[in-house]
C-alpha cells in the first residue's frame, strides 16, 4: 500500500481561476480551477482549499457561482511515488514548497491535509444549503406571482390555490386567443414549479 504523501506546490499566477465549463466532466468537478484540471489530467491527485461565492449578474440577474483559493498561490498534491519531476512538467506548477534546496520538498502529514479537506467540505455544505434555501424562496415567490396573475385573468371566485385547474378548461374556453395562451403558459410554469401541489397538468397551447 502506497504511503500517503502530500506536498505543497506554488501555483503560477492565473492558474487558480476557474477552468472553462466541460459538460463531459462529473458534477464534482463542475467548479474546478485550471491548476486542478491540469493536475488531474496529468494523473495527479490535487487539493486546493477554497470557498465559493455567488454573485448576481448585473444584466440577467442570474446567480453565478465563483470559486476562489483560500491559500492564494498554493495547493496540495498527493505524490506517493515521489515523482516530483513529472509534477513539475504540469502546466501551472511553479515549484514545490521547500525550506531550502538541501532539504528538498516539505512533506505534509495526511492529518493536516485531512483537516483542511474537512473544513473545505463543511464550507461547501454550508454554501449548498444556503443556495438551496434561496432557490426555495425564489420558487415560492414565483409561484405566488404566477397565481396572482391568474387571479387577475380568470373569473372571480376561484381560490388562490385553485385546484388550479380542475375547472380551468371551462374558464379558459371563454378567453380570447392571446389571453388563453398566456393562461396556459402560466399554468405550465406553475406545474413545473410545484408539481402536484395545487396545479394539475394542462393541455398545451396551440
Secondary structure, DSSP 8 states (H G I E B T S, - for coil): -----EEEEEE-TTTTSB----TTS-GGGTT-BHHHHHHHHTT-EEE--EEEEEEE-TTT--EEEEEEESSTTEEEEE-TT--HHHHHTSTTEEEE-BS-TTT-B-EE-HHHHHHHHHHHHHHHHHHHHHHHHHHHHHHHHHHHHHHHHHHHHS-TT--TT--TTSSHHHHHHTS-HHHHHHHHHHHHHHHHHHTTSS--------
